[in-house]
Amino acid sequence: MIKTIVIGSCVSVQGTFVKALANGHVVVRVGQTEFAGRPVVAA
């Protein structure tokens, strides 16, 4: 499943969902790199 997250104030990353963290953040994978950030909610 593809998810979009926000890192910092304006950088977004779209990648394959890896896991949800206890603090509400989501981890996505792009290639071999994993990013954690706040999930983007549909408007």
Secondary structure as the mmCIF struct_conf table of DSSP 4:
data_model
#
loop_
_struct_conf.conf_type_id
_struct_conf.id
_struct_conf.beg_label_comp_id
_struct_conf.beg_label_asym_id
_struct_conf.beg_label_seq_id
_struct_conf.end_label_comp_id
_struct_conf.end_label_asym_id
_struct_conf.end_label_seq_id
STRN STRN1 ILE A 2 ILE A 7
TURN_TY1_P TURN_TY1_P1 GLY A 8 CYS A 10
STRN STRN2 VAL A 11 ALA A 20
TURN_TY1_P TURN_TY1_P2 ALA A 22 ASN A 23
BEND BEND1 GLY A 24 GLY A 24
STRN STRN3 VAL A 26 VAL A 30
TURN_TY1_P TURN_TY1_P3 GLY A 31 GLN A 32
STRN STRN4 THR A 33 PRO A 39
HELX_LH_PP_P HELX_LH_PP_P1 VAL A 40 ALA A 42
#
